Amino acid sequence: MDFLPTTPEEMRKQGIRQLDFVYVCGDAYVDHPSFGHAIISRLLQAHGFTVGILAQPDWRKKESVMALGRPQLGFLVSAGNMDSMVNHYTVSKRRRQTDAYTPGGVMGKRPDYAVTVYCRLIRQAFGDVPIIAGGIEASLRRLAHYDYWSDSLKPSVLMDSGADLISYGMGERSIVAIAEALESGLSVRDITFIEGTCYQTRHLEDVYDYELLPSYEELRKEKRRYAESFYTQYCNTDPFTAKRLVEPYHTGTSFLTNGNDVAAGTAGQASQTVYVVQNPPAKPLTTMEMDDVYDLPYCRAWHPSYDAQGGVPAFAEVKFSLVSNRGCFGGCSFCALTFHQGRIVQVRSHDSIVREAEQMTEEPDFKGYIHDVGGPTANFRHPACKKQMEKGVCKNKQCLFPEPCKNLDADHSDYVKLLRRLREIPKVKKVFIRSGIRFDYLLADSSQAFFRDLVKYHISGQLKVAPEHVSDRVLEMMGKPKHSVYLQFTEAYQKMNRACGMDQYLVPYLMSSHPGCSMKEAVELALYLRDLNYMPEQVQDFYPTPSTISTCMYYTGLDPRTMKPVYVEKNPHRKRLQRALIQYRNPKNYELVVEALKLAGRTDLIGYGPDCLIRPRRDKRRDKRR
């Protein structure tokens, strides 16, 4: 199978005079199902459409998006597998040094706010050509959202990019429906009926069964209104129960809509209102449909043009990994999966996964190790309960938080069978699980079969899990189980290791400065680490990315689920203090830890006793006088 064309020469070799779609992407072109652009383009190809890839065009020149000519049906635009701002900046807003999705890891090959920049560039070059934005950046910015990097509430990406449609979430269903509608001769402005899409309109007469959200101007004026609006969006992410959502934009705000600048309420002009309409999410894929997506004829490699630069670093992470599922009912507050993949777990069949694994073993650089078999959460291999694929998820309840639902189907038997089949494949020495494991879900399973196999066969010396914190107050804000559940798991893990004759460690992922975490809770976490005699090498400072409950808390100071006030640490220095407490043993953090303990009123932890975190620093001048 050839790569999709990336140049006019490659188009000619494949006998293509004019492409149906040109896919503009912020990532390098890797033809592998772990990359969204590969899935969407191969799926369109399977439905008879021709697609060319413009990977990382020079956003400073409009000629760069003209390289493959004007497409017959439209442009597809994505920032890539990550939001471009997360890709570019650390949580402290410092520029990252490398980009794993660029050949050679070179930074700077895509712009900030890539979807908006690419769409505007295409508008300049081609005028009214249909533009469909998709991928994680467009998906999570589809309605008004808090943008951490500008510290402002930004409008829907439709409003400032000039795109015609957003295909949000996992776009297999919506992108095929859009392509077929365009092919039939329908104007892109009339494509208002497809699930999993957002569009703009000036009139609501033809929009039915919708819920009107506060206007963008209201949201900017009052943070409480944004919290209320965000929670309405959060409760309308299920494809079976969600209503259409309508967000108005008017009075004095200038945007680029469908390629035309529209200034509403400007001097001498009547106020104009533009509505962004979010249709309900697309239905989840069946197992057969998931298999079809992953069985498409991918080259499973980066484009050969990148060989001289050493290839694309991100591909090394996934080349020998297997996607088993998508979607997550874990419901962590700081995770955007609810908005993007949804809460209903969708899975591939054993046969499809085994076929891919067998194909993997034929790669010349395969060493016998499958690096991962999982997804957003590795041990979710079916929906949380039997009703979800027919009636959807509960609107105001979580499956695992604050405690596992009584209807939760905690059963790992299917996953156990899959892993055993993979272990039996010739040339496979070891099958690892590196995706996240939900330990509370594991404990809810009355069978110990998966736990035993996990410890015995699927860990390489240590298991990484994500308790995130020890304070129940903070864990409640995070949507995570109580600390006592993690302690129960650690005890069960040690016991299982002894039963299997193993000696493997737990590596906990921890987060500092999450909403709800003050210096008091940060000290509580440090004391736990003291008692554990453990200093984590890496600590994740809370990162407010678009469209999560935690980011809404960070921006508004309110928990959108209850509308109760939440303590939020925004001061960069005090955030450093919280982070330093987690790594209090590091000598470089000494002064920060002293300052943090003083602020927390816990100077009793500075001393020589066994309960102290740090010792007083000796006064060298006084020693010299002595």
RORODO-562868 format. One line per field, with one value per residue (C-alpha): residue in one letter; chain; y, z, x. Coordinates in steps of 0.1 Angstrom, whole numbers, plus 5000, padded with zeros to 4 digits. Example, Ala and Ser with C-alpha at 12.3 -4.5 7.8 and 13.67 -1.06 7.14 Angstrom:
RORODO-562868
res: c(A, S)
chain: c(A, A)
north: c(4955, 4989)
up: c(5078, 5071)
east: c(5123, 5137)
//
This chain:
RORODO-562868
res: c(M, D, F, L, P, T, T, P, E, E, M, R, K, Q, G, I, R, Q, L, D, F, V, Y, V, C, G, D, A, Y, V, D, H, P, S, F, G, H, A, I, I, S, R, L, L, Q, A, H, G, F, T, V, G, I, L, A, Q, P, D, W, R, K, K, E, S, V, M, A, L, G, R, P, Q, L, G, F, L, V, S, A, G, N, M, D, S, M, V, N, H, Y, T, V, S, K, R, R, R, Q, T, D, A, Y, T, P, G, G, V, M, G, K, R, P, D, Y, A, V, T, V, Y, C, R, L, I, R, Q, A, F, G, D, V, P, I, I, A, G, G, I, E, A, S, L, R, R, L, A, H, Y, D, Y, W, S, D, S, L, K, P, S, V, L, M, D, S, G, A, D, L, I, S, Y, G, M, G, E, R, S, I, V, A, I, A, E, A, L, E, S, G, L, S, V, R, D, I, T, F, I, E, G, T, C, Y, Q, T, R, H, L, E, D, V, Y, D, Y, E, L, L, P, S, Y, E, E, L, R, K, E, K, R, R, Y, A, E, S, F, Y, T, Q, Y, C, N, T, D, P, F, T, A, K, R, L, V, E, P, Y, H, T, G, T, S, F, L, T, N, G, N, D, V, A, A, G, T, A, G, Q, A, S, Q, T, V, Y, V, V, Q, N, P, P, A, K, P, L, T, T, M, E, M, D, D, V, Y, D, L, P, Y, C, R, A, W, H, P, S, Y, D, A, Q, G, G, V, P, A, F, A, E, V, K, F, S, L, V, S, N, R, G, C, F, G, G, C, S, F, C, A, L, T, F, H, Q, G, R, I, V, Q, V, R, S, H, D, S, I, V, R, E, A, E, Q, M, T, E, E, P, D, F, K, G, Y, I, H, D, V, G, G, P, T, A, N, F, R, H, P, A, C, K, K, Q, M, E, K, G, V, C, K, N, K, Q, C, L, F, P, E, P, C, K, N, L, D, A, D, H, S, D, Y, V, K, L, L, R, R, L, R, E, I, P, K, V, K, K, V, F, I, R, S, G, I, R, F, D, Y, L, L, A, D, S, S, Q, A, F, F, R, D, L, V, K, Y, H, I, S, G, Q, L, K, V, A, P, E, H, V, S, D, R, V, L, E, M, M, G, K, P, K, H, S, V, Y, L, Q, F, T, E, A, Y, Q, K, M, N, R, A, C, G, M, D, Q, Y, L, V, P, Y, L, M, S, S, H, P, G, C, S, M, K, E, A, V, E, L, A, L, Y, L, R, D, L, N, Y, M, P, E, Q, V, Q, D, F, Y, P, T, P, S, T, I, S, T, C, M, Y, Y, T, G, L, D, P, R, T, M, K, P, V, Y, V, E, K, N, P, H, R, K, R, L, Q, R, A, L, I, Q, Y, R, N, P, K, N, Y, E, L, V, V, E, A, L, K, L, A, G, R, T, D, L, I, G, Y, G, P, D, C, L, I, R, P, R, R, D, K, R, R, D, K, R, R)
chain: c(A, A, A, A, A, A, A, A, A, A, A, A, A, A, A, A, A, A, A, A, A, A, A, A, A, A, A, A, A, A, A, A, A, A, A, A, A, A, A, A, A, A, A, A, A, A, A, A, A, A, A, A, A, A, A, A, A, A, A, A, A, A, A, A, A, A, A, A, A, A, A, A, A, A, A, A, A, A, A, A, A, A, A, A, A, A, A, A, A, A, A, A, A, A, A, A, A, A, A, A, A, A, A, A, A, A, A, A, A, A, A, A, A, A, A, A, A, A, A, A, A, A, A, A, A, A, A, A, A, A, A, A, A, A, A, A, A, A, A, A, A, A, A, A, A, A, A, A, A, A, A, A, A, A, A, A, A, A, A, A, A, A, A, A, A, A, A, A, A, A, A, A, A, A, A, A, A, A, A, A, A, A, A, A, A, A, A, A, A, A, A, A, A, A, A, A, A, A, A, A, A, A, A, A, A, A, A, A, A, A, A, A, A, A, A, A, A, A, A, A, A, A, A, A, A, A, A, A, A, A, A, A, A, A, A, A, A, A, A, A, A, A, A, A, A, A, A, A, A, A, A, A, A, A, A, A, A, A, A, A, A, A, A, A, A, A, A, A, A, A, A, A, A, A, A, A, A, A, A, A, A, A, A, A, A, A, A, A, A, A, A, A, A, A, A, A, A, A, A, A, A, A, A, A, A, A, A, A, A, A, A, A, A, A, A, A, A, A, A, A, A, A, A, A, A, A, A, A, A, A, A, A, A, A, A, A, A, A, A, A, A, A, A, A, A, A, A, A, A, A, A, A, A, A, A, A, A, A, A, A, A, A, A, A, A, A, A, A, A, A, A, A, A, A, A, A, A, A, A, A, A, A, A, A, A, A, A, A, A, A, A, A, A, A, A, A, A, A, A, A, A, A, A, A, A, A, A, A, A, A, A, A, A, A, A, A, A, A, A, A, A, A, A, A, A, A, A, A, A, A, A, A, A, A, A, A, A, A, A, A, A, A, A, A, A, A, A, A, A, A, A, A, A, A, A, A, A, A, A, A, A, A, A, A, A, A, A, A, A, A, A, A, A, A, A, A, A, A, A, A, A, A, A, A, A, A, A, A, A, A, A, A, A, A, A, A, A, A, A, A, A, A, A, A, A, A, A, A, A, A, A, A, A, A, A, A, A, A, A, A, A, A, A, A, A, A, A, A, A, A, A, A, A, A, A, A, A, A, A, A, A, A, A, A, A, A, A, A, A, A, A, A, A, A, A, A, A, A, A, A, A, A, A, A, A, A, A, A, A, A, A, A, A, A, A, A, A, A, A, A, A, A, A, A, A, A, A, A, A, A, A, A, A, A, A, A, A, A, A, A, A, A, A, A, A, A, A, A, A, A, A, A, A, A, A, A, A, A, A, A, A, A, A, A, A, A)
north: c(5000, 5035, 5064, 5090, 5117, 5146, 5163, 5169, 5143, 5117, 5127, 5121, 5087, 5077, 5090, 5118, 5150, 5167, 5155, 5153, 5164, 5180, 5172, 5200, 5187, 5201, 5167, 5150, 5124, 5090, 5064, 5045, 5042, 5059, 5092, 5108, 5121, 5085, 5071, 5098, 5099, 5061, 5059, 5084, 5065, 5033, 5051, 5061, 5096, 5107, 5125, 5142, 5151, 5185, 5179, 5209, 5235, 5268, 5289, 5321, 5316, 5311, 5293, 5264, 5253, 5256, 5229, 5202, 5225, 5233, 5201, 5191, 5189, 5207, 5210, 5190, 5208, 5194, 5206, 5170, 5145, 5172, 5207, 5229, 5250, 5219, 5207, 5240, 5251, 5236, 5243, 5272, 5286, 5280, 5270, 5233, 5223, 5194, 5183, 5145, 5148, 5165, 5148, 5148, 5163, 5198, 5225, 5252, 5234, 5244, 5276, 5284, 5278, 5258, 5251, 5288, 5297, 5270, 5277, 5314, 5307, 5284, 5312, 5337, 5312, 5297, 5320, 5301, 5265, 5242, 5238, 5211, 5214, 5183, 5166, 5173, 5210, 5218, 5192, 5207, 5243, 5238, 5262, 5291, 5279, 5291, 5294, 5291, 5305, 5338, 5337, 5345, 5331, 5324, 5319, 5287, 5280, 5282, 5319, 5330, 5304, 5308, 5270, 5259, 5228, 5211, 5173, 5168, 5137, 5106, 5116, 5084, 5086, 5124, 5128, 5101, 5117, 5152, 5138, 5121, 5153, 5174, 5149, 5149, 5186, 5200, 5233, 5231, 5258, 5234, 5206, 5212, 5177, 5155, 5142, 5150, 5183, 5220, 5247, 5284, 5300, 5333, 5319, 5293, 5286, 5253, 5242, 5220, 5203, 5226, 5241, 5278, 5285, 5319, 5342, 5345, 5381, 5369, 5343, 5368, 5391, 5366, 5335, 5318, 5318, 5301, 5274, 5268, 5267, 5244, 5219, 5220, 5210, 5183, 5168, 5167, 5146, 5114, 5104, 5088, 5116, 5148, 5178, 5203, 5232, 5267, 5294, 5330, 5356, 5392, 5429, 5443, 5412, 5408, 5373, 5356, 5336, 5314, 5335, 5369, 5394, 5401, 5429, 5429, 5461, 5483, 5519, 5526, 5489, 5470, 5443, 5408, 5375, 5344, 5311, 5282, 5250, 5218, 5187, 5157, 5135, 5107, 5072, 5050, 5025, 4988, 4963, 4954, 4991, 4995, 4965, 4980, 5012, 4994, 4969, 4997, 4994, 5016, 5016, 5017, 5039, 5076, 5090, 5081, 5118, 5119, 5092, 5117, 5135, 5103, 5099, 5110, 5104, 5099, 5069, 5049, 5051, 5034, 5013, 4981, 4990, 4979, 4999, 4978, 5003, 5039, 5060, 5061, 5060, 5069, 5105, 5122, 5160, 5170, 5147, 5159, 5123, 5129, 5157, 5140, 5102, 5100, 5078, 5047, 5022, 5008, 4979, 4959, 4922, 4898, 4886, 4922, 4929, 4895, 4901, 4934, 4918, 4891, 4917, 4936, 4905, 4905, 4940, 4937, 4957, 4938, 4924, 4903, 4929, 4943, 4976, 4981, 4967, 4993, 5027, 5057, 5031, 4997, 4975, 4989, 4963, 4969, 4996, 5002, 4987, 4968, 4997, 5021, 5010, 5014, 5041, 5060, 5070, 5085, 5122, 5133, 5102, 5088, 5051, 5050, 5082, 5087, 5050, 5023, 5023, 4993, 4986, 4986, 4955, 4950, 4921, 4916, 4881, 4894, 4913, 4882, 4861, 4887, 4890, 4852, 4850, 4876, 4859, 4827, 4844, 4830, 4855, 4874, 4872, 4896, 4917, 4948, 4970, 5006, 5024, 5035, 5009, 5020, 5003, 5010, 4991, 4963, 4960, 4959, 4927, 4897, 4875, 4878, 4864, 4897, 4909, 4877, 4878, 4915, 4910, 4878, 4886, 4922, 4944, 4952, 4956, 4984, 4993, 5029, 5040, 5074, 5080, 5117, 5128, 5117, 5144, 5132, 5168, 5172, 5138, 5147, 5177, 5154, 5129, 5102, 5075, 5082, 5076, 5046, 5028, 5034, 5021, 4990, 4985, 4989, 4962, 4939, 4945, 4936, 4905, 4894, 4899, 4876, 4850, 4851, 4850, 4885, 4917, 4946, 4982, 5007, 5041, 5066, 5095, 5126, 5161, 5194, 5226, 5210, 5231, 5224, 5219, 5245, 5245, 5224, 5196, 5198, 5193, 5163, 5147, 5154, 5136, 5106, 5105, 5108, 5078, 5059, 5069, 5078, 5108, 5109, 5118, 5134, 5155, 5168, 5204, 5208, 5219, 5237, 5224, 5233, 5217, 5199, 5202, 5211, 5238, 5253, 5252, 5269, 5297, 5303, 5292, 5271, 5234, 5234, 5202, 5218, 5255, 5256, 5277, 5259, 5271, 5276, 5283, 5305, 5323, 5308, 5310, 5293, 5266, 5260, 5257, 5230, 5211, 5214, 5199, 5167, 5166, 5179, 5156, 5173, 5197, 5222, 5226, 5233, 5271, 5265, 5238, 5261, 5288, 5264, 5250, 5285, 5295, 5264, 5270, 5238, 5248, 5219, 5198, 5216, 5198, 5167, 5144, 5114, 5131, 5162, 5167, 5188, 5198, 5234, 5248, 5254, 5289, 5288, 5323, 5313, 5280, 5301, 5324, 5293)
up: c(5000, 4990, 5014, 5006, 4983, 4999, 4968, 4932, 4920, 4943, 4931, 4894, 4902, 4918, 4888, 4907, 4889, 4917, 4952, 4969, 5002, 5014, 5050, 5067, 5099, 5126, 5130, 5107, 5084, 5101, 5085, 5116, 5135, 5166, 5146, 5139, 5105, 5093, 5105, 5090, 5056, 5053, 5062, 5035, 5010, 5019, 5010, 4976, 4982, 4974, 5001, 5002, 5033, 5039, 5070, 5089, 5061, 5066, 5083, 5074, 5037, 5022, 4992, 5015, 5017, 4979, 4973, 4964, 4946, 4954, 4965, 4949, 4981, 5009, 5034, 5066, 5093, 5125, 5150, 5154, 5182, 5208, 5214, 5198, 5230, 5252, 5226, 5227, 5264, 5298, 5326, 5336, 5301, 5291, 5255, 5252, 5236, 5214, 5196, 5195, 5165, 5142, 5123, 5144, 5174, 5160, 5178, 5158, 5128, 5137, 5149, 5182, 5180, 5149, 5138, 5137, 5119, 5093, 5086, 5081, 5058, 5037, 5035, 5023, 4996, 4984, 4995, 5001, 4999, 5025, 5056, 5082, 5115, 5137, 5161, 5198, 5195, 5175, 5195, 5229, 5217, 5199, 5223, 5244, 5266, 5291, 5275, 5301, 5279, 5272, 5306, 5288, 5278, 5241, 5217, 5198, 5173, 5146, 5153, 5150, 5125, 5096, 5094, 5083, 5104, 5134, 5134, 5171, 5191, 5173, 5139, 5119, 5116, 5110, 5085, 5062, 5064, 5057, 5027, 5012, 5017, 4999, 4971, 4966, 4958, 4991, 5002, 5033, 5049, 5046, 5064, 5097, 5105, 5112, 5147, 5161, 5143, 5151, 5127, 5126, 5118, 5120, 5124, 5148, 5130, 5117, 5149, 5170, 5204, 5216, 5249, 5247, 5265, 5278, 5252, 5249, 5262, 5293, 5299, 5297, 5322, 5349, 5357, 5375, 5342, 5325, 5352, 5347, 5309, 5312, 5333, 5309, 5282, 5304, 5309, 5272, 5260, 5258, 5222, 5234, 5257, 5246, 5233, 5207, 5224, 5210, 5220, 5209, 5199, 5195, 5207, 5198, 5192, 5160, 5145, 5113, 5104, 5073, 5058, 5063, 5091, 5111, 5136, 5156, 5172, 5157, 5151, 5124, 5122, 5136, 5161, 5145, 5163, 5152, 5168, 5172, 5172, 5187, 5174, 5197, 5197, 5171, 5183, 5196, 5171, 5174, 5177, 5140, 5131, 5154, 5137, 5103, 5113, 5126, 5097, 5071, 5050, 5069, 5060, 5097, 5093, 5090, 5055, 5039, 5034, 5072, 5071, 5068, 5099, 5120, 5118, 5141, 5178, 5188, 5165, 5186, 5216, 5197, 5170, 5191, 5211, 5206, 5209, 5226, 5235, 5234, 5257, 5295, 5323, 5349, 5350, 5363, 5366, 5350, 5319, 5287, 5275, 5285, 5259, 5232, 5233, 5256, 5286, 5267, 5262, 5227, 5220, 5192, 5188, 5199, 5163, 5151, 5179, 5174, 5137, 5143, 5168, 5144, 5118, 5143, 5150, 5113, 5116, 5113, 5145, 5167, 5197, 5211, 5234, 5229, 5248, 5257, 5252, 5262, 5256, 5278, 5306, 5299, 5320, 5306, 5280, 5279, 5289, 5326, 5327, 5303, 5295, 5282, 5245, 5243, 5267, 5273, 5305, 5336, 5333, 5369, 5382, 5377, 5373, 5398, 5418, 5447, 5449, 5423, 5411, 5422, 5385, 5376, 5356, 5371, 5350, 5335, 5320, 5284, 5289, 5306, 5275, 5251, 5270, 5271, 5234, 5228, 5251, 5230, 5197, 5183, 5186, 5215, 5247, 5269, 5268, 5289, 5301, 5302, 5298, 5330, 5353, 5374, 5407, 5421, 5392, 5396, 5433, 5424, 5404, 5426, 5405, 5411, 5376, 5360, 5391, 5392, 5355, 5357, 5385, 5370, 5333, 5324, 5346, 5341, 5377, 5386, 5381, 5375, 5389, 5395, 5430, 5423, 5459, 5495, 5507, 5504, 5499, 5469, 5456, 5457, 5434, 5411, 5409, 5422, 5448, 5485, 5497, 5517, 5484, 5472, 5505, 5501, 5466, 5477, 5504, 5478, 5453, 5478, 5488, 5452, 5445, 5474, 5462, 5427, 5441, 5427, 5441, 5421, 5430, 5428, 5412, 5421, 5398, 5419, 5411, 5427, 5428, 5416, 5425, 5462, 5471, 5495, 5513, 5540, 5517, 5500, 5534, 5539, 5507, 5517, 5550, 5532, 5511, 5542, 5557, 5525, 5523, 5486, 5465, 5431, 5402, 5383, 5395, 5374, 5383, 5374, 5338, 5329, 5294, 5275, 5284, 5317, 5350, 5367, 5343, 5348, 5386, 5380, 5359, 5380, 5415, 5415, 5413, 5383, 5397, 5429, 5423, 5456, 5459, 5455, 5466, 5436, 5437, 5408, 5421, 5401, 5431, 5455, 5429, 5429, 5467, 5465, 5439, 5460, 5490, 5470, 5462, 5496, 5497, 5467, 5480, 5452, 5468, 5504, 5505, 5488, 5513, 5542, 5528, 5522, 5557, 5572, 5551, 5562, 5599, 5600, 5611, 5635, 5605, 5603, 5628, 5637, 5648, 5629, 5620, 5604, 5567, 5566, 5590, 5598, 5577, 5597, 5602, 5588, 5602, 5637, 5634, 5623, 5654, 5676)
east: c(5000, 5013, 5013, 4987, 5000, 5019, 5032, 5020, 5045, 5030, 4995, 5006, 5021, 4988, 4968, 4951, 4944, 4924, 4920, 4886, 4901, 4934, 4942, 4962, 4978, 5001, 5018, 5042, 5026, 5026, 5004, 4995, 4961, 4975, 4975, 4941, 4950, 4958, 4925, 4904, 4922, 4923, 4886, 4877, 4899, 4880, 4847, 4860, 4874, 4909, 4929, 4962, 4982, 4998, 5018, 5031, 5029, 5047, 5020, 5038, 5031, 4996, 5014, 5022, 4985, 4982, 5008, 4982, 4959, 4922, 4904, 4871, 4852, 4871, 4900, 4903, 4922, 4937, 4964, 4975, 4973, 4978, 4964, 4991, 4995, 5000, 5025, 5044, 5043, 5049, 5024, 5047, 5042, 5078, 5085, 5093, 5125, 5113, 5082, 5078, 5054, 5079, 5107, 5138, 5119, 5124, 5103, 5085, 5071, 5035, 5020, 5003, 4965, 4972, 4936, 4928, 4960, 4957, 4920, 4926, 4955, 4933, 4906, 4932, 4943, 4910, 4882, 4850, 4863, 4846, 4868, 4861, 4881, 4887, 4911, 4916, 4922, 4890, 4870, 4878, 4874, 4841, 4823, 4835, 4863, 4889, 4923, 4951, 4978, 4961, 4942, 4910, 4877, 4880, 4851, 4843, 4871, 4845, 4841, 4877, 4890, 4866, 4860, 4825, 4822, 4838, 4838, 4842, 4851, 4862, 4851, 4847, 4810, 4807, 4835, 4821, 4786, 4801, 4820, 4790, 4769, 4794, 4798, 4760, 4762, 4750, 4764, 4786, 4763, 4734, 4752, 4735, 4721, 4751, 4757, 4791, 4794, 4792, 4781, 4772, 4738, 4721, 4687, 4672, 4640, 4653, 4671, 4649, 4651, 4679, 4690, 4701, 4733, 4742, 4758, 4795, 4792, 4774, 4800, 4828, 4810, 4802, 4823, 4794, 4774, 4804, 4804, 4767, 4771, 4800, 4781, 4752, 4778, 4792, 4758, 4752, 4782, 4763, 4751, 4719, 4706, 4723, 4704, 4716, 4733, 4732, 4757, 4749, 4775, 4766, 4770, 4803, 4825, 4844, 4849, 4857, 4826, 4826, 4854, 4837, 4845, 4814, 4815, 4782, 4771, 4798, 4792, 4766, 4756, 4727, 4736, 4740, 4737, 4756, 4748, 4772, 4751, 4765, 4747, 4745, 4776, 4779, 4769, 4797, 4813, 4803, 4831, 4828, 4831, 4862, 4877, 4871, 4889, 4920, 4921, 4924, 4956, 4979, 5016, 5024, 5054, 5063, 5065, 5099, 5107, 5115, 5141, 5170, 5159, 5157, 5119, 5092, 5099, 5063, 5060, 5085, 5061, 5032, 5049, 5047, 5016, 4981, 4949, 4923, 4896, 4885, 4862, 4865, 4839, 4866, 4854, 4885, 4878, 4911, 4907, 4890, 4881, 4844, 4843, 4863, 4859, 4830, 4822, 4810, 4838, 4841, 4864, 4881, 4876, 4903, 4908, 4915, 4940, 4957, 4960, 4977, 5000, 5010, 5017, 5038, 5060, 5071, 5087, 5125, 5131, 5105, 5124, 5096, 5080, 5045, 5047, 5011, 4976, 4951, 4936, 4926, 4922, 4937, 4914, 4881, 4871, 4833, 4808, 4804, 4769, 4747, 4723, 4749, 4750, 4712, 4703, 4735, 4753, 4737, 4735, 4742, 4761, 4795, 4803, 4832, 4829, 4825, 4821, 4816, 4779, 4758, 4752, 4789, 4799, 4834, 4846, 4881, 4875, 4874, 4907, 4923, 4914, 4928, 4961, 4965, 4960, 4986, 5011, 5008, 5017, 5050, 5079, 5062, 5083, 5064, 5032, 5033, 5004, 5015, 4982, 4966, 4950, 4920, 4928, 4894, 4878, 4903, 4893, 4856, 4861, 4854, 4877, 4915, 4924, 4933, 4952, 4972, 4980, 4989, 5014, 5028, 5031, 5025, 5047, 5084, 5095, 5071, 5035, 5026, 4992, 4976, 4963, 4971, 4968, 4962, 4938, 4902, 4892, 4914, 4905, 4869, 4876, 4896, 4867, 4891, 4885, 4893, 4929, 4917, 4909, 4945, 4959, 4937, 4951, 4987, 4982, 4965, 4993, 5020, 5000, 4996, 5033, 5042, 5017, 5033, 5068, 5075, 5090, 5077, 5071, 5043, 5051, 5024, 5017, 5010, 4996, 5003, 4982, 4949, 4919, 4910, 4947, 4960, 4994, 4978, 4969, 5003, 5020, 4996, 5009, 5046, 5040, 5026, 5057, 5079, 5062, 5065, 5102, 5097, 5105, 5089, 5112, 5084, 5055, 5026, 5017, 4980, 4977, 4944, 4937, 4905, 4871, 4877, 4859, 4891, 4899, 4864, 4872, 4905, 4889, 4858, 4867, 4835, 4828, 4804, 4788, 4777, 4784, 4803, 4834, 4868, 4902, 4924, 4961, 4970, 5001, 5031, 5054, 5031, 5024, 5062, 5061, 5034, 5054, 5086, 5069, 5063, 5100, 5112, 5142, 5157, 5184, 5175, 5141, 5153, 5145, 5111, 5102, 5112, 5090, 5061, 5062, 5062, 5032, 5014, 5023, 5042, 5077, 5075, 5085, 5118, 5141, 5161, 5133, 5121, 5089, 5105, 5107, 5140, 5167, 5175, 5203, 5234, 5246, 5282, 5290, 5280, 5301, 5331, 5328, 5327)
//
